[in-house]
Amino acid sequence: MNAPSPFWQLLFAPEATPHLPTQVAMMLLTKRGQPLLLLPRPPHLAIHGLELYPAQTARGRFLRSLAGWILRARLPVGVESTLVDVLPGDPFVRWLASRVQVAPGGIPQFAVLAGNSNSPGQRFILMLFDPTGRPVAIVKAGGSSAARKLIAQEQWFLESAPTDVAGIPALRGTFDSARLRAIALDFLPGRSPREADESQLPRFLGNWLRPQHPVVFTDTRGWRELAAGSADHPIFKSLAIALRDHSSSGAIVHGDFAPWNVRVSPAGEWMALDWERGDLNGLPAWDWFHYTIQKNLLVDHQSAASLATSLAALLDSHEFKTYAHGAGILGHERSLALFYLLHQAEIIRPAEGLAAMRELLTELVARWRRTSGRV
């Protein structure tokens, strides 16, 4: 059996070409035996490339720092040298070069984060450097039909989003060919938010409320998806009664708003990335629920009981109640939380944490029925 082609062949040097490629010396970091980061040889560029990996745990941040130290010291530890074939005349490579003003026929310096290879929608995140060595652009690219669809969805959202709303990056370029689809954004210096940064969440998500665009709960995209796929689910039937005819302020909804999809700049400003699930007129609070649950589940590995307690604490907090009042969802917080969880469990069905999501949904229904007699 032939070994699978390295992912960079899809990006830079497609098969069956009569042209000779240029070989670029790179370094490869792996995670659990799978390619993770493809980094340029100059240490200062490679260290910038490490920023593509959004380490969330203390251990992950330590390992990323350790990798930086190894690269600075030029130690041959945990780093594999490799030669990457790049076709300077390939349309995608020429498009990349145009993002950073490389001379015609030139190849930009780059780093690549490989997405989940087990996902049919695997995408690759490229950091591009200008001729002075500054990271100036981020490119998201994919070749499978699932990846191309996700990139097209994100492109549509970024082209449609209002330009005066903070936290949404500007689209700087697009590429589409038979082999690849890609979008380009400005490089955003910063890191994933930490616990000390999370006091900014109420203000940040409050800026995404759109009271001038009210929504009826059962007219939203999320509700239509549940109605089409889980109309017979007993929780859906209960929610259909609890939420019938209710409305609120609309909200810009990210759809996967978690710490690893957020950058906090050195000045403390937040920017959300990865908008393929974005909704311009969705339901308030969904992103707040997602941020809290995903962080506690996938980073802190809380049990269903602990997750339920954390969510209850969020709903009872002064900050959330103030947000809920402004959004017009006071009195419906529990129903909206169950709505969000049911949509995650039955429609999104994430690759990680699905069983825990369903367990949390069961736990919350049982708790809230005991305390109030209803869902």
SERO-4910 file (N, C-alpha, C, O; in steps of 0.05 Angstrom, whole numbers):
BEGIN
 pado doro    nc1    nc2    nc3   cac1   cac2   cac3    cc1    cc2    cc3    oc1    oc2    oc3
  Met    A     17    -24      0      0      0      0     18     25      0     37     27     15
  Asn    A     11     44    -17     27     69    -19     21     87      5     -2     89     14
  Ala    A     41    100     16     37    119     38     22    143     27     25    151      4
  Pro    A      4    154     44    -11    178     36      8    201     30     29    204     43
  Ser    A      1    217     11     17    241      4     16    261     27     -4    263     40
  Pro    A     38    275     33     38    295     53     18    317     46     14    323     22
  Phe    A      6    330     67    -15    349     61     -5    373     45    -20    385     30
  Trp    A     21    379     48     31    403     33     32    398      3     34    417    -12
  Gln    A     31    373     -6     30    369    -34      4    379    -46      3    390    -68
  Leu    A    -18    376    -31    -44    387    -40    -42    417    -42    -53    429    -61
  Leu    A    -28    430    -23    -28    459    -22     -9    471    -43    -17    490    -56
  Phe    A     15    460    -46     36    474    -60     46    461    -86     56    475   -104
  Ala    A     43    434    -88     54    421   -112     36    398   -120     42    375   -113
  Pro    A     15    403   -134     -3    381   -142     12    361   -160     31    367   -174
  Glu    A      1    336   -159     13    315   -175      8    320   -205     -7    338   -212
  Ala    A     22    305   -221     18    305   -250     22    332   -262      5    343   -276
  Thr    A     46    344   -256     53    370   -268     79    367   -282     97    354   -272
  Pro    A     82    379   -306    108    377   -320    129    396   -309    153    394   -317
  His    A    122    414   -291    140    434   -282    156    424   -258    146    409   -242
  Leu    A    181    433   -256    198    426   -233    192    444   -210    191    468   -213
  Pro    A    187    432   -186    182    449   -163    208    460   -151    230    450   -156
  Thr    A    204    480   -134    226    490   -117    224    476    -90    202    474    -79
  Gln    A    246    467    -80    246    454    -54    252    474    -32    272    488    -33
  Val    A    234    475    -12    236    494     10    242    477     35    226    459     42
  Ala    A    263    484     49    270    470     74    252    479     97    249    503    102
  Met    A    238    460    109    219    466    131    224    447    154    241    429    153
  Met    A    209    452    176    209    435    199    181    426    205    162    441    202
  Leu    A    178    401    213    152    389    219    150    381    248    167    367    258
  Leu    A    129    391    261    122    382    288     97    365    286     78    371    272
  Thr    A     97    343    301     74    325    301     61    324    328     72    332    348
  Lys    A     36    314    329     21    310    353      7    283    351     -9    278    334
  Arg    A     14    265    370      4    238    370      9    224    343     -8    210    333
  Gly    A     32    230    331     39    217    306     28    230    281     34    221    259
  Gln    A     11    251    284     -1    264    261     12    291    257     19    305    276
  Pro    A     16    300    231     27    326    226     11    348    239    -14    348    237
  Leu    A     24    366    253     11    388    266     19    415    255      2    430    245
  Leu    A     45    421    255     55    447    246     78    443    227     97    428    232
  Leu    A     77    457    205     98    458    185    110    486    188     96    506    184
  Leu    A    136    488    196    148    513    203    172    520    186    186    502    177
  Pro    A    176    546    180    200    554    165    225    549    181    224    548    205
  Arg    A    248    547    167    273    541    181    283    564    198    292    558    220
  Pro    A    282    589    189    293    610    207    278    610    234    254    611    235
  Pro    A    293    608    256    280    605    282    260    627    289    239    622    300
  His    A    267    653    282    248    674    289    222    672    274    201    679    285
  Leu    A    222    661    250    197    656    235    183    632    246    158    632    249
  Ala    A    198    611    253    186    587    264    171    593    291    150    582    296
  Ile    A    183    610    307    171    617    333    145    632    328    125    627    343
  His    A    144    649    309    118    662    301     98    641    293     75    642    300
  Gly    A    107    621    277     90    600    268     77    584    290     55    574    287
  Leu    A     91    582    313     79    567    335     53    580    345     37    567    358
  Glu    A     50    606    339     25    620    348      0    609    335    -22    613    344
  Leu    A      4    594    313    -19    582    299    -33    561    317    -56    556    313
  Tyr    A    -17    549    335    -28    528    352    -41    541    377    -27    551    394
  Pro    A    -68    540    380    -81    554    402    -82    537    427   -103    527    435
  Ala    A    -59    533    440    -57    517    464    -76    528    486    -76    552    491
  Gln    A    -91    510    498   -111    519    518   -104    512    546   -109    527    565
  Thr    A    -92    489    550    -86    480    577    -58    490    585    -42    498    568
  Ala    A    -52    489    611    -26    497    621     -5    479    608     17    488    601
  Arg    A    -11    453    606      8    434    594     13    441    564     36    441    555
  Gly    A     -9    448    550     -6    455    522     11    480    518     28    482    500
  Arg    A      6    500    535     22    525    534     51    520    541     69    531    529
  Phe    A     56    501    560     84    495    567     98    481    544    121    488    538
  Leu    A     84    462    531     96    448    508    102    467    485    122    464    471
  Arg    A     84    486    481     89    506    459    113    523    466    129    529    449
  Ser    A    115    531    491    139    547    500    164    531    498    185    541    490
  Leu    A    162    505    505    185    487    503    194    484    473    218    485    467
  Ala    A    174    482    455    181    480    427    195    506    418    214    504    402
  Gly    A    186    529    428    200    554    421    229    555    431    246    564    417
  Trp    A    233    544    455    260    544    466    278    525    449    301    532    443
  Ile    A    267    502    441    282    483    425    289    496    398    312    492    388
  Leu    A    270    511    386    276    524    360    297    545    363    314    548    346
  Arg    A    295    561    385    315    582    389    343    570    392    363    581    382
  Ala    A    344    548    407    370    535    412    379    518    389    402    507    389
  Arg    A    362    515    368    369    498    345    375    469    353    393    457    341
  Leu    A    361    459    373    365    431    381    349    412    364    326    417    358
  Pro    A    361    390    356    347    370    339    329    352    356    332    327    355
  Val    A    311    363    371    294    348    390    265    352    382    255    375    383
  Gly    A    251    331    376    222    333    370    215    348    345    192    354    341
  Val    A    235    354    328    230    369    304    241    353    281    264    345    281
  Glu    A    225    349    260    234    333    237    239    353    214    222    369    207
  Ser    A    262    351    202    268    367    178    255    354    154    255    330    151
  Thr    A    245    371    136    233    360    112    236    380     89    239    404     94
  Leu    A    235    371     65    235    388     42    208    389     30    196    368     24
  Val    A    197    413     25    170    417     15    173    426    -14    185    447    -20
  Asp    A    161    411    -33    160    419    -61    139    441    -65    116    437    -58
  Val    A    148    463    -76    129    486    -82    132    493   -111    155    498   -120
  Leu    A    110    495   -125    111    504   -153    106    534   -154     83    543   -150
  Pro    A    126    550   -160    122    579   -160    101    588   -180     88    609   -175
  Gly    A     97    574   -201     77    582   -221     49    572   -216     31    579   -231
  Asp    A     45    556   -195     19    546   -189      0    570   -182      9    588   -167
  Pro    A    -25    570   -191    -43    592   -185    -46    598   -156    -47    621   -148
  Phe    A    -48    577   -139    -51    582   -110    -26    594    -99    -28    613    -82
  Val    A     -3    585   -107     22    596    -96     25    625   -105     34    642    -90
  Arg    A     18    631   -130     19    659   -140      0    676   -124      6    699   -117
  Trp    A    -24    666   -117    -43    681   -101    -32    686    -73    -35    708    -63
  Leu    A    -20    666    -61     -7    670    -35     14    692    -36     15    710    -19
  Ala    A     30    691    -57     51    712    -60     40    740    -63     51    759    -53
  Ser    A     17    742    -76      4    768    -79     -7    779    -53    -11    803    -51
  Arg    A    -12    761    -33    -21    771     -7      0    786      8     -7    803     25
  Val    A     26    781      2     47    793     18     67    808      1     90    814     10
  Gln    A     60    814    -24     76    830    -42    104    818    -48    124    833    -49
  Val    A    104    792    -51    129    779    -60    133    784    -90    113    786   -104
  Ala    A    157    787    -98    163    792   -126    152    770   -144    150    747   -135
  Pro    A    144    777   -169    133    757   -187    151    733   -189    176    736   -193
  Gly    A    140    709   -187    156    684   -188    168    676   -161    180    655   -159
  Gly    A    165    693   -141    176    687   -115    157    670    -98    133    668   -104
  Ile    A    168    659    -77    153    642    -59    153    655    -31    175    660    -21
  Pro    A    130    661    -20    130    674      7    139    654     29    135    630     26
  Gln    A    151    664     50    155    648     73    129    642     86    111    659     87
  Phe    A    125    617     97     99    610    108    103    589    130    123    576    132
  Ala    A     82    587    147     79    566    166     51    555    162     33    569    153
  Val    A     47    530    169     20    517    165     12    501    190     28    485    200
  Leu    A    -12    506    199    -25    489    219    -43    470    205    -62    478    191
  Ala    A    -39    443    208    -56    424    196    -81    419    213    -78    414    237
  Gly    A   -105    420    201   -129    414    216   -132    385    222   -114    369    215
  Asn    A   -153    377    234   -158    350    242   -159    332    218   -177    334    201
  Ser    A   -140    314    215   -139    296    192   -161    276    191   -166    263    171
  Asn    A   -174    271    214   -196    252    215   -223    265    207   -243    251    205
  Ser    A   -223    291    202   -247    305    195   -249    307    165   -230    313    151
  Pro    A   -273    301    153   -276    304    124   -273    334    116   -268    340     92
  Gly    A   -276    352    135   -274    380    129   -247    391    137   -245    415    144
  Gln    A   -226    375    137   -199    384    145   -191    409    129   -192    409    104
  Arg    A   -183    429    144   -173    454    131   -145    460    142   -137    450    163
  Phe    A   -131    477    128   -103    484    135   -102    514    139   -112    530    123
  Ile    A    -88    522    161    -85    551    167    -56    558    161    -38    548    173
  Leu    A    -53    577    143    -26    586    135    -21    614    147    -38    632    146
  Met    A      3    618    157     13    644    165     33    653    144     52    638    138
  Leu    A     29    676    132     46    686    111     63    709    122     53    726    137
  Phe    A     88    709    114    107    730    123    114    748    100    117    739     77
  Asp    A    116    774    105    125    793     84    155    790     81    168    776     96
  Pro    A    167    804     61    195    801     56    213    809     79    237    801     80
  Thr    A    203    825     99    219    832    122    217    811    144    230    814    165
  Gly    A    200    791    141    197    770    161    175    775    181    172    761    201
  Arg    A    157    795    175    134    800    193    111    783    185    105    781    161
  Pro    A     97    770    204     72    756    196     50    777    190     44    793    207
  Val    A     39    775    166     20    796    157     -7    785    148    -26    801    145
  Ala    A     -8    759    142    -34    749    132    -38    720    142    -19    705    147
  Ile    A    -64    713    145    -72    686    152    -90    676    129   -108    691    121
  Val    A    -85    652    120   -101    640     99   -112    614    109    -98    598    121
  Lys    A   -137    609    104   -151    584    110   -157    570     83   -170    582     66
  Ala    A   -147    545     80   -150    532     54   -160    503     58   -154    491     79
  Gly    A   -174    492     39   -182    464     40   -189    454     12   -196    469     -6
  Gly    A   -187    428      9   -192    416    -17   -215    397    -19   -226    393    -41
  Ser    A   -223    385      3   -245    366      2   -271    381     -2   -273    405      3
  Ser    A   -292    367    -10   -318    380    -14   -328    392     12   -340    413     13
  Ala    A   -324    377     34   -333    387     61   -318    412     69   -330    431     79
  Ala    A   -292    412     64   -276    435     72   -283    459     55   -285    481     65
  Arg    A   -287    455     29   -294    477     11   -321    489     19   -324    513     17
  Lys    A   -339    472     27   -365    482     35   -363    500     60   -375    521     62
  Leu    A   -347    491     80   -343    507    104   -329    534     98   -337    554    109
  Ile    A   -310    533     80   -296    558     73   -315    577     58   -314    601     62
  Ala    A   -332    566     41   -351    582     27   -371    595     46   -379    618     43
  Gln    A   -379    579     67   -398    590     87   -385    613    102   -398    633    107
  Glu    A   -360    610    109   -346    631    124   -342    655    106   -345    678    115
  Gln    A   -335    651     81   -332    673     62   -358    689     60   -358    714     61
  Trp    A   -381    674     57   -407    688     55   -412    705     80   -420    728     78
  Phe    A   -407    694    104   -412    708    128   -395    734    129   -405    755    135
  Leu    A   -369    731    124   -351    754    127   -358    776    106   -355    800    111
  Glu    A   -367    768     83   -376    787     62   -402    801     70   -407    823     62
  Ser    A   -418    787     86   -445    798     93   -445    813    119   -464    828    124
  Ala    A   -426    808    137   -426    819    164   -423    850    163   -409    860    146
  Pro    A   -437    864    182   -433    893    183   -404    900    190   -391    886    206
  Thr    A   -395    921    178   -366    928    182   -362    945    208   -339    950    215
  Asp    A   -383    953    221   -380    970    244   -383    954    271   -385    967    292
  Val    A   -382    928    269   -385    912    293   -358    900    301   -344    887    284
  Ala    A   -349    906    325   -323    897    334   -322    866    337   -342    854    343
  Gly    A   -299    855    333   -295    827    337   -297    809    313   -294    785    316
  Ile    A   -303    821    290   -306    805    265   -284    813    246   -282    837    239
  Pro    A   -267    795    237   -244    803    220   -254    810    192   -275    802    183
  Ala    A   -238    827    179   -244    835    151   -233    814    132   -211    804    135
  Leu    A   -249    808    112   -240    789     91   -222    805     72   -229    826     62
  Arg    A   -198    794     67   -178    808     51   -172    795     24   -157    806      8
  Gly    A   -184    772     18   -180    759     -7   -192    732     -8   -197    719     13
  Thr    A   -198    722    -32   -210    695    -36   -196    682    -59   -185    694    -77
  Phe    A   -196    655    -58   -185    639    -80   -203    615    -84   -212    603    -65
  Asp    A   -207    607   -109   -223    584   -115   -213    571   -140   -212    584   -161
  Ser    A   -207    545   -139   -199    530   -163   -210    502   -160   -223    495   -141
  Ala    A   -204    486   -180   -214    458   -179   -201    443   -156   -212    423   -146
  Arg    A   -177    452   -147   -162    438   -126   -167    448    -98   -168    433    -79
  Leu    A   -170    475    -95   -170    487    -69   -190    510    -68   -195    523    -89
  Arg    A   -200    515    -45   -214    540    -39   -201    553    -15   -193    538      3
  Ala    A   -199    580    -14   -185    593      8   -195    621     12   -206    633     -7
  Ile    A   -191    631     36   -197    658     43   -172    669     58   -158    655     70
  Ala    A   -168    696     56   -146    709     69   -156    730     88   -175    745     81
  Leu    A   -143    732    111   -149    753    131   -123    766    139   -101    755    134
  Asp    A   -125    789    152   -101    801    164    -91    783    187   -107    771    201
  Phe    A    -65    783    191    -54    770    215    -61    786    239    -58    810    239
  Leu    A    -71    772    260    -79    786    285    -61    777    307    -63    754    317
  Pro    A    -43    794    317    -26    786    339    -42    782    365    -62    796    369
  Gly    A    -34    764    381    -49    759    406    -48    730    414    -32    714    404
  Arg    A    -66    723    432    -67    696    443    -96    689    450   -114    706    449
  Ser    A   -101    664    457   -127    656    466   -133    669    493   -115    673    509
  Pro    A   -159    675    498   -166    688    524   -161    668    547   -164    644    545
  Arg    A   -153    680    570   -150    665    595   -171    674    615   -186    693    609
  Glu    A   -171    662    638   -192    667    657   -193    697    664   -214    708    668
  Ala    A   -170    709    666   -169    738    674   -181    756    652   -189    778    658
  Asp    A   -182    746    627   -193    762    606   -224    761    604   -236    777    591
  Glu    A   -235    741    618   -264    735    613   -283    755    624   -307    753    620
  Ser    A   -273    774    640   -291    796    648   -300    812    625   -319    828    627
  Gln    A   -287    809    602   -294    824    577   -317    811    562   -329    823    544
  Leu    A   -324    786    569   -345    771    554   -371    786    553   -383    788    531
  Pro    A   -382    796    576   -408    809    574   -409    833    554   -427    836    539
  Arg    A   -388    849    555   -387    872    537   -383    863    509   -396    874    490
  Phe    A   -366    844    504   -360    834    477   -385    823    464   -392    830    442
  Leu    A   -399    804    478   -423    792    467   -446    812    467   -464    810    450
  Gly    A   -447    830    486   -468    851    485   -466    868    460   -487    877    450
  Asn    A   -442    872    449   -439    887    424   -450    872    400   -455    884    379
  Trp    A   -455    846    403   -466    831    381   -496    829    381   -508    817    363
  Leu    A   -509    841    401   -538    842    402   -548    861    380   -536    882    375
  Arg    A   -570    855    368   -581    871    346   -611    876    352   -628    864    339
  Pro    A   -617    894    371   -645    898    378   -662    909    355   -686    906    355
  Gln    A   -648    921    335   -663    931    311   -672    908    293   -686    913    274
  His    A   -663    884    299   -670    860    283   -681    839    302   -667    819    307
  Pro    A   -705    842    313   -716    822    331   -721    795    318   -725    794    293
  Val    A   -720    774    334   -724    747    323   -745    733    340   -747    737    364
  Val    A   -762    717    327   -779    699    340   -763    673    344   -751    663    325
  Phe    A   -763    663    369   -746    640    375   -750    617    355   -730    605    345
  Thr    A   -775    611    348   -780    588    331   -778    594    301   -784    577    285
  Asp    A   -769    618    295   -764    625    267   -734    625    260   -726    631    238
  Thr    A   -717    618    280   -688    620    275   -678    595    260   -692    575    258
  Arg    A   -654    598    249   -642    576    234   -639    551    252   -644    529    243
  Gly    A   -629    556    277   -626    533    295   -651    518    300   -651    493    300
  Trp    A   -674    532    303   -699    519    307   -708    503    283   -718    481    285
  Arg    A   -704    516    259   -712    502    235   -696    476    231   -707    456    222
  Glu    A   -671    477    238   -654    453    236   -664    431    255   -665    407    248
  Leu    A   -670    439    280   -681    419    299   -708    408    290   -713    384    292
  Ala    A   -725    426    280   -752    417    271   -749    397    248   -766    378    246
  Ala    A   -729    401    231   -725    383    209   -713    356    217   -719    335    205
  Gly    A   -696    357    238   -681    332    245   -689    319    270   -683    295    274
  Ser    A   -703    333    288   -709    321    315   -736    329    325   -740    333    349
  Ala    A   -755    331    307   -782    340    315   -796    321    335   -813    330    351
  Asp    A   -788    296    335   -801    277    354   -786    275    380   -795    260    398
  His    A   -764    289    384   -749    288    409   -767    300    431   -778    321    428
  Pro    A   -769    286    454   -787    297    476   -779    324    486   -796    340    493
  Ile    A   -753    330    487   -744    357    496   -752    377    475   -761    399    483
  Phe    A   -750    371    450   -758    390    429   -788    396    432   -796    419    429
  Lys    A   -804    375    437   -833    380    440   -839    398    464   -857    415    462
  Ser    A   -824    395    486   -828    412    509   -820    441    503   -833    460    511
  Leu    A   -797    443    488   -788    470    482   -807    484    462   -811    508    463
  Ala    A   -820    469    445   -839    481    426   -862    494    440   -872    514    431
  Ile    A   -869    483    463   -890    495    480   -879    519    496   -892    540    497
  Ala    A   -855    515    508   -844    536    525   -836    561    510   -838    583    520
  Leu    A   -827    557    485   -816    580    470   -835    591    448   -828    609    434
  Arg    A   -859    579    446   -877    586    425   -884    616    426   -892    626    447
  Asp    A   -881    630    403   -889    658    400   -871    678    415   -877    702    414
  His    A   -851    669    428   -833    687    442   -812    698    423   -803    685    404
  Ser    A   -804    723    429   -784    736    412   -764    751    430   -768    754    454
  Ser    A   -742    760    417   -721    774    431   -706    791    412   -712    792    388
  Ser    A   -686    805    422   -667    818    404   -653    797    388   -647    775    398
  Gly    A   -648    803    363   -630    785    347   -602    789    357   -595    807    372
  Ala    A   -585    771    348   -557    772    355   -540    761    333   -547    742    320
  Ile    A   -516    773    329   -496    760    313   -486    736    329   -477    739    351
  Val    A   -487    712    317   -479    688    331   -456    675    316   -457    671    292
  His    A   -435    669    331   -411    657    319   -416    628    312   -409    618    291
  Gly    A   -427    613    331   -434    585    327   -414    566    338   -420    542    343
  Asp    A   -389    575    341   -368    558    354   -350    576    370   -325    574    369
  Phe    A   -363    592    386   -348    613    402   -336    600    426   -349    596    447
  Ala    A   -310    593    424   -295    580    445   -268    593    447   -260    606    428
  Pro    A   -254    589    469   -228    604    472   -209    599    449   -194    618    441
  Trp    A   -208    575    437   -189    570    415   -197    584    389   -181    583    370
  Asn    A   -221    595    388   -229    611    364   -230    641    370   -243    656    355
  Val    A   -216    649    390   -215    678    397   -185    686    401   -169    671    411
  Arg    A   -179    710    392   -153    722    396   -156    747    413   -174    763    408
  Val    A   -140    750    434   -139    774    450   -113    789    443    -92    778    447
  Ser    A   -116    813    433    -93    828    425    -77    838    449    -87    837    471
  Pro    A    -52    847    444    -36    858    467    -50    881    480    -45    886    504
  Ala    A    -68    895    466    -83    917    478   -109    908    492   -123    924    504
  Gly    A   -114    881    492   -138    870    505   -163    869    489   -184    862    499
  Glu    A   -161    875    463   -184    873    445   -189    844    435   -169    830    429
  Trp    A   -214    836    434   -221    809    426   -228    808    396   -240    827    385
  Met    A   -220    786    383   -227    782    355   -235    752    353   -219    735    360
  Ala    A   -258    746    341   -267    719    338   -259    709    310   -262    724    290
  Leu    A   -250    684    308   -242    672    283   -260    648    277   -275    640    294
  Asp    A   -257    638    253   -272    614    244   -302    617    245   -316    608    263
  Trp    A   -312    632    225   -341    640    225   -357    622    206   -378    631    196
  Glu    A   -349    597    202   -365    581    183   -393    574    193   -410    567    177
  Arg    A   -398    576    219   -425    572    229   -439    599    236   -459    599    249
  Gly    A   -427    621    227   -438    647    234   -466    652    225   -475    642    204
  Asp    A   -481    667    242   -509    673    236   -513    703    242   -507    712    264
  Leu    A   -523    718    223   -526    747    227   -550    754    243   -552    776    253
  Asn    A   -569    736    246   -593    741    261   -602    717    277   -623    705    273
  Gly    A   -584    709    296   -589    686    312   -599    693    340   -608    716    345
  Leu    A   -598    674    358   -609    677    385   -587    687    404   -565    677    404
  Pro    A   -595    706    421   -576    715    442   -569    691    460   -584    672    463
  Ala    A   -546    694    473   -536    675    494   -524    650    483   -510    636    498
  Trp    A   -530    641    459   -519    616    449   -489    616    451   -477    596    459
  Asp    A   -476    638    442   -447    638    443   -436    638    471   -415    626    476
  Trp    A   -450    651    490   -441    650    518   -444    622    529   -426    612    543
  Phe    A   -466    608    523   -469    580    532   -446    563    520   -434    548    534
  His    A   -441    567    495   -421    551    481   -393    555    493   -379    536    499
  Tyr    A   -386    580    498   -360    587    509   -356    573    536   -336    560    541
  Thr    A   -376    576    553   -375    565    580   -373    535    580   -356    523    593
  Ile    A   -391    522    565   -393    493    565   -369    480    551   -357    461    562
  Gln    A   -361    491    528   -338    479    514   -312    481    530   -297    462    531
  Lys    A   -308    504    542   -284    508    558   -284    489    582   -264    475    587
  Asn    A   -306    487    596   -307    470    619   -306    440    612   -296    424    627
  Leu    A   -317    433    589   -317    406    580   -291    396    568   -280    376    577
  Leu    A   -281    411    548   -258    402    533   -231    410    544   -211    397    539
  Val    A   -231    432    559   -205    441    571   -203    431    600   -183    420    608
  Asp    A   -224    436    616   -223    429    644   -234    401    650   -231    391    673
  His    A   -246    388    630   -256    360    633   -275    357    657   -273    337    672
  Gln    A   -294    375    660   -313    373    681   -333    351    676   -339    345    652
  Ser    A   -344    339    697   -365    319    694   -391    333    687   -393    358    687
  Ala    A   -411    317    680   -438    328    673   -449    344    696   -461    365    693
  Ala    A   -446    333    721   -457    347    744   -443    374    748   -456    393    755
  Ser    A   -416    374    745   -402    399    748   -409    419    726   -411    443    731
  Leu    A   -412    409    701   -421    426    679   -448    439    685   -452    462    680
  Ala    A   -466    423    695   -493    433    702   -491    455    723   -505    475    722
  Thr    A   -474    451    743   -470    471    764   -458    496    753   -466    518    760
  Ser    A   -438    493    735   -426    517    723   -445    533    706   -445    557    707
  Leu    A   -462    519    691   -482    532    675   -503    546    692   -511    569    686
  Ala    A   -511    533    714   -531    546    732   -519    571    744   -533    591    748
  Ala    A   -493    570    751   -480    594    763   -479    616    742   -482    640    749
  Leu    A   -474    610    717   -475    630    696   -502    643    694   -504    668    694
  Leu    A   -523    627    693   -550    638    690   -558    656    714   -573    675    711
  Asp    A   -547    650    738   -554    665    762   -536    689    766   -540    705    784
  Ser    A   -515    692    749   -496    714    754   -508    741    746   -526    743    729
  His    A   -499    762    759   -508    789    753   -502    797    724   -518    809    711
  Glu    A   -478    789    715   -470    796    688   -488    784    667   -496    797    648
  Phe    A   -495    759    671   -513    746    651   -541    757    653   -554    761    632
  Lys    A   -551    762    677   -578    773    680   -580    800    666   -600    807    654
  Thr    A   -559    817    669   -559    843    656   -559    839    626   -574    853    612
  Tyr    A   -543    821    616   -543    815    587   -571    805    578   -581    813    558
  Ala    A   -582    786    593   -608    775    586   -630    796    586   -648    795    569
  His    A   -628    815    605   -648    836    604   -646    853    579   -666    859    566
  Gly    A   -621    860    572   -617    876    548   -625    861    522   -634    873    503
  Ala    A   -622    834    523   -629    818    499   -658    811    498   -668    802    477
  Gly    A   -673    815    520   -701    807    520   -707    778    524   -726    767    514
  Ile    A   -689    764    538   -692    735    542   -696    728    571   -696    704    578
  Leu    A   -700    747    589   -705    741    617   -729    723    619   -750    728    607
  Gly    A   -727    702    636   -749    683    639   -747    660    620   -761    640    624
  His    A   -730    662    600   -727    640    581   -699    628    580   -692    613    562
  Glu    A   -683    636    600   -654    628    599   -651    597    599   -635    586    584
  Arg    A   -666    584    616   -664    555    618   -673    541    592   -659    523    582
  Ser    A   -695    550    581   -705    538    556   -685    543    534   -681    525    517
  Leu    A   -673    567    533   -653    572    512   -628    556    515   -615    547    496
  Ala    A   -620    551    540   -597    534    545   -602    505    536   -585    493    524
  Leu    A   -626    495    541   -633    468    532   -636    467    501   -628    448    488
  Phe    A   -646    489    490   -648    491    461   -620    489    449   -616    474    430
  Tyr    A   -601    505    460   -573    504    450   -562    476    452   -550    465    433
  Leu    A   -565    463    476   -553    437    480   -565    415    462   -551    398    451
  Leu    A   -592    417    458   -605    397    441   -595    401    412   -591    381    398
  His    A   -591    425    403   -581    431    376   -552    420    374   -546    408    353
  Gln    A   -536    424    394   -509    412    393   -510    382    392   -495    370    376
  Ala    A   -526    370    408   -526    341    411   -539    327    386   -530    305    379
  Glu    A   -559    339    374   -573    326    352   -567    337    325   -571    322    305
  Ile    A   -558    361    322   -552    373    296   -522    376    291   -512    366    271
  Ile    A   -508    389    309   -479    393    305   -464    367    309   -447    360    293
  Arg    A   -470    353    330   -457    327    337   -427    330    335   -414    318    318
  Pro    A   -415    345    353   -386    350    352   -370    324    354   -379    305    367
  Ala    A   -346    325    342   -329    301    343   -319    295    371   -314    272    378
  Glu    A   -316    316    387   -307    313    415   -329    322    434   -341    343    430
  Gly    A   -335    306    454   -353    314    475   -382    309    470   -399    319    486
  Leu    A   -389    294    449   -418    290    443   -432    275    466   -453    283    474
  Ala    A   -420    254    475   -432    238    497   -436    255    522   -456    253    535
  Ala    A   -416    272    528   -418    289    551   -440    310    548   -454    317    567
  Met    A   -443    320    523   -464    339    518   -492    327    523   -509    339    536
  Arg    A   -495    303    514   -521    289    518   -526    283    548   -548    285    557
  Glu    A   -504    276    561   -507    271    590   -514    297    605   -531    297    623
  Leu    A   -502    319    597   -508    345    609   -537    352    604   -551    362    622
  Leu    A   -547    348    580   -575    354    573   -594    338    591   -613    350    602
  Thr    A   -588    313    595   -605    296    613   -603    306    641   -624    307    655
  Glu    A   -579    313    650   -576    323    678   -591    349    683   -604    352    703
  Leu    A   -590    367    664   -604    393    667   -634    389    667   -648    401    684
  Val    A   -644    373    649   -673    368    649   -683    357    675   -703    365    686
  Ala    A   -668    337    686   -675    325    712   -674    346    734   -692    347    751
  Arg    A   -653    362    735   -650    382    756   -673    402    755   -685    408    776
  Trp    A   -678    413    732   -697    435    729   -726    424    733   -743    440    741
  Arg    A   -731    399    727   -757    389    732   -761    385    762   -784    389    772
  Arg    A   -740    378    776   -742    375    805   -747    401    819   -763    402    838
  Thr    A   -734    423    809   -737    449    822   -761    465    814   -771    481    829
  Ser    A   -770    461    789   -792    478    779   -816    462    769   -837    473    764
  Gly    A   -813    436    766   -834    419    756   -838    420    726   -856    408    715
  Arg    A   -819    435    712   -821    436    683   -793    440    672   -774    447    686
  Val    A   -790    436    646   -765    439    632   -759    469    630   -739    477    619
***
